[in-house]
Amino acid sequence: MSSDTEIGRVVTVDTSQVTVELLPELKALARSTFEGPQEVGRINSYVIIPVGARRLVAMVTRVLMSEQSEISSDRTMVTLPSARRLMKATLIGTIEEGVFSQGVSVFPILHSAVHLVGQEDLRTIFDVKDAETDVDPVSPGFVIEVGESLVFPGFTIRADPDAMFGKHLAVLGSTGSGKSCTIAAVLQAVLALPAVSKTTVVVLDTNGEYAAAFPSETLCEGVTDCLYIPSADGDRDRLVVPYWFMNSDDFVRLFRAREGLQAPVLLRALRLARAVAGEGAEADPIVILEVLRTATEKLLATAENTSPNQQWAIKNNVVQACDENLGFRTALPDEVAVLDATYGAEVFAEWEAAIQAVRATAHAATQIGGPTLMQIRQDLEPVLANLNSLVAELGDEETTVSADQPSYFNRTQLLEKYLATAMREQAESGNPGRVREACGPMLLRIRRFVEDRRFRFLMTQFPDAANVLAAFIRDILGLESVDGTLAGDDEIEAGVLPFYDRQRAGTKGSNVVVVDLSLLSSEVLENVAALLGRLILEFQQRLGDTDPAARGSLPVVLVLEEAQNYIPERRSSEESISRAVFERIAREGRKYGLGLVVASQRPSELSRTVLSQCSSFIVHRLQNPEDLRYFREVVPGVYEALLEQLPALAARCALVFGEFVRAPGLVRIREACPTPRSRDPRFYRSWVDGVKPDVERVCADWENRPVPVGESGSENDVTDGTPLGADAGDPE
């Protein structure tokens, strides 16, 4: 005899789903139990399948009716069709000894009884505690309130912060479905936890929405809720990223230096420029040593050219190369002076003497070869060996610099001196004009980035001072400043480097840092996002290398809003630097304490690598067939049946599944307060109210000019941050 909670029997079992035949008496798909009447077969509800001492938990995904008829053995009578009510459910977890865990290790057998889920089972599944208990910081469990279950009212869906952020979270949904409010609500829920005193969250905001969700209110011990860094030029707190923070790959991608000649010239120029310790400081002797060594090797290669059709030109090429080399004392006076001061004047003098001897030998010869070539080798090989020895000594002393290290260099010297030096070194067969012609398009692009006001936040000739990189890292991570690490006003004037000013002022830090990228040019959006992500990742890596015990000790949450803009799926041969950086973070960031929150309204345009590395999902309404197909391909197959309902989800409702929640479910996301600035426009309200925007003020700011007194034409100034024609109550 069945109990009052039994609703059917298992008739098929596979690796992730069971099919249940409901009891014949459940005509209305409802059953009265000692806990009251309960609905049977509600989509997204749970059922219990006892298997020995374990209780398997399955989630209902489909209910259907199947008709069948029976024929008697003598085939003389046929009965009327009877209906079988079937229910399909996905196995999601196991209750054992009063503890629920995701996954199953045993499976039900055919004809196993299936029961409605009771209140005690629900309390176990949702981990409801009778009283508040202290949270263990080492293993906090499910403590972040995500929202309320839509199927089981009164039960809260909570998330494990270590699984949610440590193994990456994807928040997906069509525009207007509530992604921005979901992210804000989750972060606000973290800040609302009584035990949380300081978080490290960085939001790359491409739509300018999140500053409204985290007001800069001072909390305990001076920590502010949010540091907002705008990208608007002219703002005193604006985003500034000194160009020397970029590595060689950043420069190559930004200036689109092509392989073959442009990229080697640019990398060589960066290497030479970074060898200068600072503005007005002496150059590293490695600069002139490598220039002399490269010039000597090229001169020797020119003289040894064995190509038959080049024999007639070798003499003139050698003489021309010698003339260029003898101009180094005039072209590189600072570097020559450093070399003389370090090793004595005889090093450069002996090199010059050897070049002059080669020139005289080549000028007097009818052609290069035989005794003449032997004489050139005898003149050059001793000085080349000496230069190699000096460069090796510097390498052993680790005084050389890399083109990748974020050390200061003078932008003007890069443009006016070291690019020319690198092109001269790359000249082949005494033809520097060919190299300059090949590098011409790259040089034009570099000049445009330097001169265009849109890129001043990156390419201005910013001053150098002690701990500029450290000040930037502290600022972008919302860390408190440390007394005595930054220079005074005499080193860097106020307003030049806003992040330096904030650290110099003695900030206590911020819980959330919102970097507004909405006004950045599309030409640099990927580069800047990649630069910020790479700096944070590399800092985390080096933190662990410096002190193995500190590896992962400063967990950072990096929120990528509209991530498809800078982590696109590969659709062309052109490589995306931001995709390369964030795919690396998705693969390796967890080991260093760097977690991703990826938000996108077009999953099909998002990197498959990044999405597949996410182990937690909050998915709002998705209606595009391509997005649905793409998403099904990258999530575990066990959730496939749940995804069929995505096109029909209401706003603020989402499917949550993955390691960060105790069990997958349909949830109404908790309300964000305050909300991001992502409300839907209200067309009819605007038409009725007749809102008149201040066009003059907007355009004056756009043109970077002040608004003359009396020029503003607005009669309805919107000063509360509400978009024209928008309703403050509509979340995205």
N, C-alpha and C positions, 0 to 999 in steps of 0.2 A: 504494500500500500504506500502510495507516494505521500511525502510530507507536504505541508501547506506552502512550502517555498519551491517545490520541484515544478519545473515547467516543461521538461522534455527529456529526450534521450539522444546521445550522440549516435549518428548514423554513418558519418564519414570523418576520417582524420587524415590530415596531411602535416607537413613540417611546420606550418604556421597557422593553419585554420582548422576549425571543426565545423561540421554541419550538424545541426540539431533538429530533430523532428519534435515539434511541440505536441503537448498532450491534446487529445481530441476534445477534452472538455473546455479548453481555453478558446471558446468561440469569440469572445470580445477582446482577446489579447490583453487581458487584465486578470489579476489574481488577488484574492484577499488573504492576507497573512496576519499573524499575531501583531505585526508592526503596522498594520493598516493595509489598505488596497495599494497595489503596485502595478505599474504598467509593464507589460511583457513585450519584449522585442523592440524597445525604443533604440533608435540608432545612436551610437556612442555610449550606450549604457553598458554596465558590466554584468557578467554572469559568473557563477562559481561552479567548478567541476571538481568534486572531491576525487582524489586518487590516493588511496591509502591514507597516510597521515598528512599529506599535502592537500592544499586546496588551490587548484589552478584558477587563474583569473583570465577571462576572455572578454574582448570588447566587441559588441554587436555591430556589424557593418552592413548586414542585408537581411531582409525578411521577405519571403516569397511564398506563393501558394502553387502547389503542383497537383493536377488532377490525374486520377487513375481509375480504371475500371477492372472488374474481375470477371472472368469467364469460368463457368462451372466445368467440371471434369468431363461431363458427357456432352458439353457444348450445346446443350439444349436451352440454357438460360443465361442471359447477360444482365448483370446488376447495373444500377445507375452509377455514374461516376461519383467517386468520393474525393474529397480534397485533403491533401497533406499540406500542413503549414510547416515550412522549413525556415530555419534561421542560420545564418552564417556568422561566425564570430572568430576574431583573431586572438590567438593566445598571446598575452602580454606579460604575465608574471605569475609568481607563486607565493602563496602564504604558507609559511612553515614556522611552527612554534611561535605564532603570534607576530611574525615579522614578514613584511611584504618586500619582495625584491623583483626587479624586472628580469624577464627571461624565464624559460622553462627548461628543466633537465629531464622530466618525464612527461609522457603524453597519455591522454585518456584512452581507454579501450572502447571498442564499440559497445553501445548500449549503456555507457556510463550515464548516471543521472546528472542533470543540469539544473541548477538552482538559481533563484533570484539572489542578488547580492543583499545582504542584511546590513543594518546600521553598524554592527560591530566590525563586519568586514570592511565597510567604507571607512571607519575610523582607523583601521589598520592600514588600508591602502593609502589614505591621505595623511597618515601619521598625525592624527589628532591627539593632542595631549590634554590631560585633565587640568593641568596647571602649568603656568609658565616655568620653564626650567632654564638653567644657565646653559648657554651655548658654548660648546668646546671650540676654541679658535682653531685647533688643529684639525678637527673633523666636525665642521658646523652642521652638516646635514642639510635638510631642506628648510631654509629659513627665510628666503626672499619671497614675498607675496607677489605672485604674478597676476592673479585674478580669481574669480569664483567659477566653479564648475556650472555649466549651463544645464547639465543633465541631472546633477545632484545638488540642488540649491542648499546653501548653508555650508558647503564644503569648499575650502580655499585650496587653490592650486599653488604650491610653493616650490621653489627651485633651490638647487644646491649651487652656491656661488662658485665653488671650485670647479664643478663640472660645466657650469654655464659659461664662464669666462675663460677657464683654463683650457678647454677643448673647443673653443670657438662656437659662436652662436650666429645663426642666420635668421634675420627677420625679413620675411618676404610678403609681398602683396601688391595688388594693383593700386594705382594712384587713388587716394581717398579712402583706402581701407583701414588706415589707422597705424601705419608703421612708425611714424615719428612719435606719436603719442605713446605707443607701446614702449619704445626705447626710453623715452622720458620717464614713463611710469615705473619701469624696472629700475632705472638708476635712482629715482626718487625713493623707491622702496628700500634700496640699499642704504641710502643716506638716513632713512627713517629708523633703521635698526638701532636700538639704544646702545649697543656695544660698539658701534662703528664710530670711530673718531676721525679717521682720515682715509680717503680713497685716492687712487691715482687713475683718473679717467681722462682720456684725450678724445675729443670729438672732432673729426674732420667734416665740417658742415658745408656742403656745397650749395645749400639753398638758403642759408641765413636764418634758420628756424630756431635753433636750440638755446640761444641766449635768453629768450623769454621764459624758457622752462626752468632755468636755474638762475634766479636773481642773485646778485652779488651781495648777499647778506652775510654779516660776520657771525660765525658760529663760535663754538667753544674755543678758547685759547687763540682767538684771532683768525682762525681758518675760515676762509670765505667759501660759500657754496659754489661759486663759479668765477673763473677768470675768462672774460670774453676778449678775444683778440680779433679785431676786425681787419678786413683786407682793404678797406677804403683808404685811398691815398690822402694824406693830410690829417688823418685822425691821430691824436697824440698817443694812443695805445695800439697803433696799427701793427700789422704783421711785418716783421723785418727778419730776413734770413740772409746773413752775409754770404756773398758768393763763394768765399773760400771754404765754407762748410761742404761744398759739393766735392765729390770725388771725380776721378777721371771719367768714369762711365757717365756720370751726370753731365759733365761738360760735353762729352762726345754726343750724347743724345740731344742736349739742349741746342747745341750749335749745328746739329746734323752733319757732323764731320764724317765723311765717307771713308770707307776702308781703302787702303792702297797708299794714299799720300796725305790726305787731309788729317786723318786721325793720328798717324804717327807724328806729324808736325805739331798738332795741338798738344798731344801728350808730352812731347819733348819740351815744348815751351812751358807747360805747367810744371814739369819737373825742374826746369831751370828757375822758374819764378818762385817756387816754394822753397828753393834753397836759400832765398834771402830771408833772414830771421825776422825782419819787420821793417816798417817804414823808416828810412834813414839809417838802418842798421847795415853792418857789413855783410857782404855776400859770403856764402859758404865757398871755400876754395874748390870744392868738388865741381862747382859750376864751370870755372875756367879750365880746370883739368880735363873734364869730359869734352868741352868744346875743342881744346887743343888736340886731345887724343882722336876725336872723331875726324877733325880736319886732316890730321896726319895720315890716318888710315885711308881716307878718301883720296888724298894726294898720291899715296903709294899705289892704290888700286887703279887710279887713272894712268899712272906711268906703266903699270904692268898689263894694260889692256892688250889682249892678243887677237882681237877681232881684226881680220884682214882689211875690212873696209873702213877701219878707224885709224889705221896706222898714220895716215897723212895728217890727222888732226891731233895726235897725242901731244906733240911738242907744244902747240899753241894752248891746248887744254891745261897742260902742266904749268906753263907760264902764267896763264890767267888764274889758276887756282892759287899759285904762290902769291900773286898780287893781292888777291882777296884775303889770304891768310895774314899777310903782312899789314893789313889794315886793322887787325884785332886790337892793337894797342890803343888805337883811336876809337874804335867802336865799343870796346868793353873796358873803359879806363878803371872803373871801380873794381871789377873782377881781377884785372891785372895787378892793381895795387894790393888787393887782399892776398893774391898769390905771392907777390914779392915780400909782403910782410910776414907771411907764414913760412915760406921755404927759402927766402932770399931771392934777390933779383936775378941770380944766375940761371934759375930754372927757365923763366920766360926768355931770357937773353939767349940761352943756348938753343932753345926751340927756334927763335927768330933767326939765329945764325944758320941753323940747318936749313930753314926754308929759303934763305937768301942764297945758300950754296946750291940748293936744288935748282933755283931759278937760273942762276948763272950757268950751271951745267946744261940745263935744257935749252937756254937761249943760244948757247954756243954750238950745240949739236945740230947736225942736219936732220936726224931722226932719233927717236928714242928706241934703244935696244942695244944689246951687247954690252960693251964697256960703259956706255952712258947709263943704262938701267942699273948696272952693278954699282956705279958711283952714287946714283940716287938712293939705292938701298943702304949703302954704307953711311950716307948722310942722315937718313931718316930713322933707321932701326934703333940706334942707341937712344935717341930722344924719346921714341915711342916706348921702348922698354922702361925708361925712367918714368914716363907718365903712367904707364900701367902699374908700376910699383907703387907710386904715390896714391893712385885711385884705390888700389887694393888695401893699402894701409888705412885709408879713410873708411873703407867698407868694414874692415876689422874693428875699427873703433866705433862703429855704428853711428857715424856722424852724417851719413847720407840721408836724404829725405826721399819720400815717395810722392808720386803724383796723386795718390789717394788720400794722404793724411790731411785732416782739416786744419792746416796751419796757415797763418796769414801770408798773403803775398800782395804786392802792389799791382792793382789792375792796370794802371797806366803803363808800368814797365812791361807787363805781359803783352800789351797791345803794341807798344812802340819799340820794344827791344827784343824780348825773348821769342816772339813769333818770327821776327826777322832772322834772329840767330838760328832758330830751328829750321827755317826754310833754307838758309844758307848751308846748313849742315846736310840737308837732304838733296842739295843740288847734285846732279849727276853729269859727268863729262863736261864740267865747267859751264853749265847752262842753268843759272839760277832763275832766269826768266821763265822757264818751263814750270818750275816749282811754284813760282808766284802766280802764274796763270792758273794752275790747277787748284791752288788754295784761294783764289780770288773770291768765289762764291761763299766760302766759309768765312773769310775775313769780312765780307759785307754783312753776313748774318750776325757776326759778333758785334760789329759796329752798331747795327740796328738795335740789338738788345741793350747795349750800353747807353744809347742815346734816347731810346723810347721811354717816356715817363711812366708807362704802364709797368715797366720792369725795374723801377727804381728801388722797390723794396728788396730786390735781390742783387742788382748789379751796381748800386752806388759805391763809390770809393769810401767805404766805411773805415773808420779809424781802428787801430789795433790797441789792445790793452791786455793786462793779465786776466785770465779766466773768462774770456768772452764766451768760449764754447761751453764752459761749465755753467755760466749764467743763463745761457740759452736752454741748456738741458734742464736746469732747475725750473726755469720759467715754463717750458712747454709741458713738463710733467706736474706742474703745480706744487713744487716742493718749496719749503721755506728756505730763506736765504741764510747764509752763514756769515757772521761778522768777520771783517778783516780780510775777506778773500777778494774784494773788488777794489779797484782804484777809485780815487776821489774825482771831483769835478774837473780837476786839471788834466786828467787823462782823456776822458770822453765827456763832451758837453751834454747837458740834459736835452732830451728830445731826439738825439741822433739814433740811439739804439733803445727803443722802448723796453725791451726785455731786460736790458742792462739796468735801466732806471728803476724798474720794479724790484729787481733783486738788490740794488744799491739802497733802496728805500727801506729795506728790512721787512719784506713780506713774510707772513706766517704760512703762506701756501694756500692752495685752493683744492677743493674736492674734485671739481670737474673743470677742465680747460676746453673751451669751445674755440676752435680755430675756424673763423669764417672765411671760406674760400669762394664765396658766391660771386665776388666781383673780380676774381682773377681772370686774366685772359686765358682762353682755351689753349693757347700755345704753350702755356707753362703749368696748367693745372696738374697734368700727370707728373711733370717733373717735380713740382713742389710737394705734392702728396707723397711721391716716392722718396724724396729727400727727407721729409719728416719721419716717415715710417722707417727708413734705413737708419737714421740717426738714433731713433729710440731703440731699434733692435741691436745696433752695434754697441750702444751704451750698455744694454743689458748683457750682451755677450762679454764685453770687457770688464764689467762689474764682477762677473763670475771668474774671469781669468785672473783679475787682480787679487781676489780673495775667494777661493773655492767655496768657503762656507757662505758667502754672500750670493751665490748663484741662485737666482729666482727669489731672492729675499724682498725685492721691490716689485710685486706684480703690477702690471700696467694693463688697463683695458683700452684698446684702440677701437673707436667706433667709426665706421666708414659709411657715411650716409650717401645714398645714390651710388653705390660702389661700382655699378656697371660703367660709370663714367671714367674710372681710372683702373679698373681691373677687368678689362674686356676679355671675352673669349677670343682665341686666335682665329681671325677670319681673313688675314692677309699676311704677306711675307714680312711686313714692317713690324719690328719688335717693339713692345711697349715696356718702358723701363719701370713704370709703376706696377704693371702686372708681374714682372719678374720679382720685384721687391716684396709685394704682398703675397705672392705664391710662396716665396721663401719663408715669410712670417707664418703663413698658414701651416707649412710643413714643419718648421723648426721652432717657432715662437714659444710654444708651450714649455719647452725645455729651459727657456730663459725667463719665464714668467711674463710673457707677452701674449695676451689673448685678444682675439678679434671679435667684434660684433659687426656683421656685414648686413647692411640694409639695402634692398633693391626692389624695384617694381618690375624689372625685366630679368628674371633668372636666366632666360635663354641667352642674354648678352653678357652674363657674368662668367668669369673664369670657372671652368669645370673643376680645376685643381682646388681652388679656394673653397668652392661650395662642397666638394666631396670631403674636405678636411673638417667641416663643421659636424659636430656630433650632437648639437642641440638645435631645434627648429621651432620658431613661432611663425606660423604661416596664416596670413589673412587671405581674403578673397583673391583668387587667381582665375582669370577668365580667358586669357589668351591661350589658344590650343598649343602653340609652340612652347610657351612657358610651362604649361602643364606637362607636356611630353618630356621636355628637358629636365624638369624637376624630378619626375618619376625615375629618370635614368640615373640620378646621382644619389638618391636616398635609399636606405635599406629596403629591400623588397617586402619585409614584413609589414611595412606601413602602406603598401600600395593600395589596399582596399580603403583605407581611411581617406586617401587623397581624392577619391571620387567626389567628395562633397565640397571641395574647395570653391568651385564656381558659384555656389549658392550661399556662402557665408555672409552674414550681416556685418555692418561696420562695428568695430571694437570686438568682434568675435574672431577667434583664431583657434586653429589646431596646434596644440603643443605636444611635442614628442621628442624623444632622445634621452640622453643620459642625465640631463639636468632636472627632470621631473620624475616623481615616483612612478607615474603611469601616464601613458598618453591620454589626452582628453580634449574635449571641446570646452573652451574657457572664454568667459567675458573678461577682457583685460581690465585691470584696476584703472580707475580714472587718474589721469595725470593732472596735477595741480601744483603750479600753473602749467598750462599747456604750451607746446611749441607754437611758433607763429606759422602754422600750416593749415589754416582754416580754408574751407571751400568758399569761393566767391559767391555772393548773393546778388545775382543779376537783377532780379525783380525789385529787391529792396533799393538797389542803386537807381533803377529807373523811377521808382516812386519818390525817393527822397531827393533826387537830383543833386548828388554829391559833386562838388566842383574841386578838383585837385589843384594843388599849388604847382602848376607846370613850370613857372619861372624859377622857383626855388630848386626843383629837381634838375632842371636843365642847367642852371648855374653851377650846381655841384658837379654835374656831368662834365661841363666844360672847364671845371677847375677855375672858376672866377667868382668873386663875391657878388651877392645880390644887391644892386643899388637900392637905397631907401625908397620905398613907395612902388617898387617894381613888382612885388609879389601880388599875384592876382587871385589868391584863394579866398573864398568866403567860408569855406568849411575845412579849416585846418584839422587834419587828423593827427593828434599828438599822443594817442594812447597805444600806438603800434598796431592798430587794427587796419588791415588792408582795405582799400576803398571797395565798398560793396560787399564786405565780408562780415560774416556773423561770428561773434566771438565764441560761440558755443559749438562750432563744427570742427571736430578734430580731423586730421588727415587719416 
